[in-house]
Amino acid sequence: MKKDELPKNLAVFPLSNFIIFPNTTVPLNIFEPRYIDMINDSMKSDKLIGMIQPKISDNNEDINEPDLHEIGCMGKITSFKETEDSRFLIELKGVIRFKIINEIQSGKKYRECNIDFEDYYDDLENKKEDIKFSDLELIFKDLKSLFEKRGFIINWSALEKQSLDETINALAMASPFSIQEKQVLLEAKNLNARKTKIAEILTTYSFDQYNNTTIQ
């Protein structure tokens, strides 16, 4: 996708505990009527929607219109299937992150925002980052330990056949980190910054944390 093809307004899907990163593909099961409308409209136009995290706070009491994080990721619908009970099963591929400028009162059931991509044009580039898998061995080792303690099963050999950005983004998305930590990873400027943030987050997890052991 090119810069001049990016939309100025975007339908946004606030989904708690869910983050999509550029160059990752995720399945979604769409069943709420307003989001059925959103997907229908998107399929008729550019097949683009924005995934965004609702904020979690005591003041965020409106479950239908929660406050939103400022940074999300735009995805393109790459697969679409309608089930017999009128749900939509889609696959969404992350394209580029965006910043919300303001929300638009469109009169539609779902939410739309005026957005800006300027800080994240690098997401569209297929350039090579100056990171090697050998640089990530310690991170992978610690992540493997954390995944295993949480019962997560990851096909590591398959991951290592992907490009480095796909691997790091897939691990960040699938990791047992908190949703706030994943939002920090999403907002990291580039792959190198995201790698550093993963390492920083991992240092806050003790190896005994998930064995009900408290370190004073």
C-alpha positions in Angstrom: 0.0 0.0 0.0 1.3 3.5 -0.9 1.1 6.7 1.2 -1.3 8.4 -1.2 -3.7 5.4 -0.9 -4.1 5.8 2.9 -7.6 7.0 4.1 -8.1 10.1 6.1 -11.1 8.6 7.9 -11.4 5.1 9.2 -14.0 2.9 10.8 -12.5 1.7 14.2 -13.2 -1.5 16.0 -12.5 -1.1 19.8 -11.7 -4.6 21.0 -10.4 -5.1 24.5 -7.4 -7.4 25.0 -6.7 -7.6 21.3 -4.0 -5.9 19.4 -2.9 -6.4 15.8 0.6 -5.4 14.6 1.8 -4.5 11.1 2.7 -7.6 9.0 0.7 -10.0 11.1 -2.6 -11.7 10.2 -5.3 -12.6 12.7 -8.8 -14.3 12.5 -11.8 -12.5 13.8 -15.3 -13.7 14.5 -17.8 -10.8 13.9 -21.2 -11.2 15.4 -22.3 -7.8 16.9 -24.8 -6.1 14.5 -22.9 -2.8 14.5 -19.7 -4.5 13.5 -21.5 -6.6 10.9 -22.5 -3.3 9.4 -18.9 -2.1 9.6 -17.5 -5.1 7.8 -20.3 -4.9 5.2 -19.4 -1.3 4.5 -15.7 -2.0 4.5 -16.1 -4.9 2.0 -17.9 -2.6 -0.4 -15.1 0.0 -0.3 -11.4 -0.4 0.6 -11.6 -3.5 3.0 -9.8 -1.4 5.6 -10.7 -1.1 9.3 -8.8 0.1 12.4 -8.2 -2.0 15.4 -7.9 0.1 18.6 -7.7 -0.6 22.3 -10.4 0.8 24.6 -8.9 2.4 27.7 -9.4 0.8 31.0 -10.1 3.2 33.8 -12.7 4.0 36.5 -13.9 7.0 34.5 -14.4 4.8 31.4 -18.0 3.8 32.3 -19.6 3.9 28.9 -19.2 0.3 27.6 -20.8 1.2 24.3 -18.5 4.2 23.7 -15.4 3.8 25.8 -12.5 6.1 25.6 -9.9 4.9 23.1 -6.1 4.7 23.1 -4.6 7.2 20.7 -2.6 4.7 18.7 -4.0 1.7 16.8 -3.3 -0.4 13.7 -5.2 -0.4 10.4 -5.8 -3.8 8.9 -7.0 -5.0 5.5 -9.6 -7.8 5.2 -7.8 -10.6 3.3 -10.4 -13.3 3.8 -14.2 -13.2 4.3 -16.8 -15.8 5.0 -20.4 -15.6 6.1 -21.7 -18.4 8.4 -25.1 -19.9 8.3 -26.0 -18.0 11.5 -25.0 -14.7 9.9 -21.7 -14.2 11.5 -18.7 -13.1 9.6 -15.4 -14.9 9.8 -12.6 -12.7 8.5 -8.8 -12.6 8.4 -7.3 -9.2 9.0 -3.7 -8.3 8.0 -2.0 -5.4 9.8 -0.9 -2.7 7.4 0.2 0.4 9.3 -0.3 2.0 12.6 -2.3 5.3 13.0 -2.9 8.1 15.4 -6.5 9.2 16.1 -6.9 13.0 15.6 -10.6 13.1 16.5 -13.8 11.1 16.4 -16.3 11.7 13.6 -20.0 11.9 14.3 -21.1 9.9 11.2 -24.5 8.7 12.3 -23.4 5.1 11.8 -23.8 2.4 14.4 -20.0 1.9 14.6 -17.4 4.5 15.3 -15.3 6.4 12.8 -12.2 8.6 13.4 -10.1 11.1 11.5 -6.7 9.6 11.6 -3.0 10.4 10.8 -0.3 8.0 9.6 2.6 10.3 9.5 4.6 8.9 12.4 4.3 5.3 11.0 5.1 5.5 7.3 8.0 3.1 8.0 5.4 0.3 8.5 4.8 0.4 4.7 8.5 -0.2 3.9 10.0 -3.6 3.3 13.4 -2.4 4.5 15.7 -4.6 6.5 16.2 -3.7 10.1 19.7 -4.0 11.5 18.8 -6.9 13.8 19.8 -10.6 13.5 18.2 -13.6 15.0 21.4 -14.2 16.9 20.8 -10.8 18.6 17.5 -12.2 19.9 18.5 -15.5 21.4 18.3 -14.3 25.0 14.9 -12.6 24.4 13.6 -15.8 22.7 15.0 -17.9 25.5 13.2 -15.8 28.2 10.1 -15.6 26.1 10.0 -19.3 25.6 10.3 -19.8 29.4 7.4 -17.3 30.0 5.2 -18.9 27.3 5.8 -22.4 28.6 5.0 -21.4 32.2 1.7 -19.9 31.0 0.9 -23.0 28.9 1.3 -21.2 25.6 2.3 -23.4 22.6 4.4 -21.7 19.9 5.9 -23.3 16.8 9.3 -21.6 17.2 10.9 -23.3 14.2 8.1 -22.0 11.9 8.5 -18.5 13.4 12.2 -18.4 12.7 11.4 -19.0 9.0 9.5 -15.7 8.8 11.0 -12.3 8.4 12.3 -10.7 11.6 9.6 -8.1 11.8 6.8 -10.7 11.3 8.4 -12.8 14.1 8.8 -10.0 16.6 5.4 -8.7 15.9 3.8 -12.1 16.1 5.5 -12.8 19.5 4.5 -9.4 20.8 0.9 -10.0 19.8 0.7 -13.6 21.1 2.7 -13.0 24.3 1.2 -13.4 27.8 2.1 -9.8 28.5 -0.6 -7.5 29.9 -2.7 -5.5 27.4 -1.0 -2.3 28.7 2.4 -3.8 27.9 1.2 -4.8 24.4 0.0 -1.3 23.8 3.5 0.0 24.7 4.9 -2.5 22.1 2.5 -1.3 19.5 3.5 2.3 20.0 7.3 1.5 19.9 8.6 3.5 16.9 10.3 0.6 15.0 11.3 -3.0 15.2 14.5 -2.2 17.1 12.6 -0.2 19.7 10.1 -3.0 20.0 12.8 -5.6 20.6 14.2 -3.3 23.3 10.8 -2.9 24.9 10.2 -6.7 24.9 13.5 -7.1 26.7 12.6 -4.4 29.2 9.2 -6.0 29.9 10.7 -9.4 30.3 13.0 -8.1 33.1 9.9 -7.3 35.1 8.8 -11.0 35.0 10.6 -13.3 37.4 11.0 -16.9 36.4 9.1 -17.9 39.5 6.2 -15.5 39.0 3.9 -18.1 37.6 4.7 -20.7 40.2 2.9 -18.6 42.8 6.2 -17.5 44.3 6.5 -13.9 45.5 9.9 -12.3 45.4 10.2 -9.6 48.1 
